[in-house]
Amino acid sequence: MIPTLVKHEWLRTRGLLGTLGAIVLVLVAAGTALTATGWPGISLIGMLMVVIPLGALIPALQIGLTIHYWQSSYSRTGYFTQSLPVRGSTIYAAKMLWALLISLAGLLVSVLLLIAAWPVIAGQMGTDRNPFAVIQQMWSTGAAVTSTPLLLAGIMLFVGMILVWPIQYFFAASVGSETPLNRLGLGGPVIVFLGLYLALQILTFLGMAAFPWGIAMVDGQLGVERWSMFTEMAAGTASSDDIMPIGFLPVVLLVTLVCLLRTVHSWRSRVSLV
């Protein structure tokens, strides 16, 4: 059943996805052409036209799919979706799977477009024009300070942090469509997301205080070192910048898990379109 539902998601969102992809492709192509001129100011604008759309592609895809999720589940065609002879959790699983797959596809497209535009950008920056040589150099630099498993874990963590957003967006869309917030239309999901964002900021602060550790260079290798948020705040401008706190990670993962479970519960027993 999930493959069938995913197929319908593709059929219903391909226009949106194609439009967003085409916009980014046109902007990157135009930006690359402007960068290639080498003219002062124009080339800078060109590089911005490459970097900004590539950075915005994944968020745009995720937000676009979230709007479609809300419209198809609770707004325009919500009654039809909720009346399907399929468990709500199955419908949600298919929609979430599609959003995660598109997020990964967006990441892949962003990387490929950056590789394609890199020779022109590198020519203006005075760096190596071969993107694969740059990637190999970055990998060698990372491998020199940490083990390969940890390096791969870091890459997977980066990808994972991209995938938490659809889960949180869909949570806001579902909980914001429950009674009585559903009376506000799209305002309900917006209010829930703002509340989630505020709560996540507070919990992240508490998480970094409760887990005072960070990743830093220790004897030429990346390692875990004690890091006090309050000490850094007291130091002000004199604080060290060579350590990345990791106390936020358990908080983000836990909050995302709660959002996932709460959304499943919403589909199972709290859906209201009245």
N, C-alpha and C positions, 0 to 999 in steps of 0.2 A: 504493500500500500504506500509506503514512504516514497519509493521510486516514482510511482504514479503522481503523487502529490508534488514531488520535486519537479517533475516534468511540467506540471501545470504552473508552478512558480516560474519556470523558465519561459513558458509561453506568455505569461502575464507581465513579466518584467523585462523581456528582451528589448522592447522599445526604449524603456528608460535606461537600461544598461548601455545599449548601443549609442544613445544620444550622449550620455556622459562620456563614454569612451571616445566618441568622435570629437567632442569638444576638446578633450585633453590632447588628442592626437593632433588636431589642427593647431592648438596653441603651442605645443612642443615643436611642431614642424616650423611654425612661423618664428618662434623664439630662436630655434637653431639657425634659421636663415639670417635673422638679424644679428645674432652673435657672430656668424661667419664674416660679416662685413668688416669687423674689427674697428668700426668707427667709435670714437669715445662717446659715451652716453648711450648710443644706440645698442652697442654690444652688451652693455650692462642691462638695459631693458630686456634684451633678448634672453640673457641668462636667467633673469627673473621670470620671464615667460615660460622658461623650461622648468625651473625648480619649483615654483609655486603650484602649477597644475599637477605636477607629479606628486607633490606633498599632499595636495588636496584630493587626489583621486580616491583613495581608500575612504576617508571620511565622507566624501560626497556619495559614494556607492552605499555605504552603510546607512547614512541618513535617508537616502532615497528609498532603500529597501525598508527602512523603519516606517516611513510614511505610507508605503504600499502595504506593509503589514497592518498598520492601524486601519487604513481604508478598507482592506479586504476582510478584516476580522471584526471590526467594530463600527465601521462607518458605512460607506456606500453599499458594499456587498456583504456586510457583516452577517445579516440574517441568513443569506445563502450559505456562507461558510460555516456558521454555527449549526446549521440544520443538516449538514452532511452526515450520513450514517457512519461516521468515523469518530473515534475517541478524540476529544480535544487535545490531549497530550500528544497524540500522533500527528495531528495537524500542526501543532506548535513545533514538534520535532522536525517536520519537513521544512517548515519555514525557516527555522533556525539553522538547519543544515545548509540550506540554500544560501543564507546570509553569510555563513562562515566560509563556504566554498567561494563565493563571490569576493569576499575579503581577501582570501588567499590568491585568487586570480588577479585582483587589483594590485596586490603586492608584486606578483610576478610581472604584470604588464608595466608597472612603474620601474622595476629594475631593468627590464628589456629596453624600454624607451630611454632610460638614463644611459645605458650602455651604447645605444645607437647615437645619442647626442653627445656622448663624452668626448670623442675626438675633437669636435668643434669647440666645446667648452674648455677642454684642456689646452687647446691652442691659445686661447685668450688668457688662461691662468698661468701658462708657462710650465705645465706639468706634463707627465707622460701621456701621450695621446692613446696608448693602447689600454683599453679599459680592463682587459684580462690581466695585464701586467700589474695594474694598480690593485686589482682584487687579490692577486697572488702576494703582492707586497703587504697588503693589509692582513692577510691570513698569516704570513710569516711573522709579522710584527706581533700579532696576537699569540701565535704559537710559541714565541720566544719568552713570553711572560706568564703563560699558563698552559695547562695540559690540553690536548685535543678534546677529550670528553667535556671538560669545563667550557671550552670555547664553543663547542656544539650546543651545550646546555644554554649558554648565553644567547646564541642565535635563536634557539627554540623559545627561550623566555621572551625575547623581543617579539617574535611572531605571536606568542601567546598573549602578550599585552595588547596587540592589535585586535585579537579575537574576543577580548572581554567586552568591547564596546557594543557589539550587536546584542549581547546578552543583557546588558544594562539598558540599552535603548528599548528593546522589546519588553523588558520589565516595566519601564515607565509607560509604554503604550498600553499594556494590559491592565496594570493596576490603576492607571489614570482613566481607564474606561469602565471601571467598576462603579457601582452606585456609592455615593451620590456624585462623584466627580464626572461621571459620564454626561451629566447635564451641561457641562462646560464645553463639550465637544473636544476639539484639539487642545483646549486649554488644560484639560485634566492631565493628559500625558506630560505636557510642558511643566505643570506644577510638580508632578511626581519626580520628573527628572531633575528639576532644580533642587528639590528636597534631597534626592539621592546624592547629587553632586555636593551639596553642603555637608551632608552626613559623612560622605567619603572623605572630604577634606579634614573634618574633625577627627574621624577615626584614623586617618593616615598620620595626623599629628600625634595622636595617642600611641599609634603603633611604633613610630620612630622613637618615642620616649620609652616605650616598654621594651623594645628590642634595640638597644644602643650599639648597633654594629654596622659596619660598612665595609665596602671592598676598596682596597688601596694597594699601592705598591709596597711590598714588604721584602727587603733584601733582593730587589730585582725581579720579584715575582708577584703576581696578583694574589692577594690573600685577604682574609677577614681580619679586621682590626676594630677595636672598640672605638665608638664614635658617640659623643654626647651632644645631643641637639641643643641642650641648654648651655653647654660650654661654648658651642659655636655661636649661639645667639648672643652670649655675653661678650664674646671676642669681637663681634661686629665685623668691621672691614679687615681686621687682622686675622680673621678665621681662615683656616686652610681650605683649599678648593680641590685637593687631590684625593678625595675620598667620596665614594657614592654610598649613601645610607641604603640599607636593604630592609629596614623595618616596615616599609610601606608594602612590600610584596605580600606577606601573609594577609594583610588587611584587604588588599585589592582582590586577592584570590578568594578569601572568605566571603567578602561582600558579593562578589560575582556569583559564587555558589548559592548564596542565599537568594539572590535575584533570580537565578535559574529555577530553583525549587519553588519560589513564591509564584513565578509565572506559570509553572506547571499546575500549581494549586488553583490559580485563577482560571485556567482553562477547564479544569475539572469541576469546579464547584462554585465559582464566583462570577461567571460571565453574566453580564446584564446589558441588554440593548434597549431597554425601555427608556 
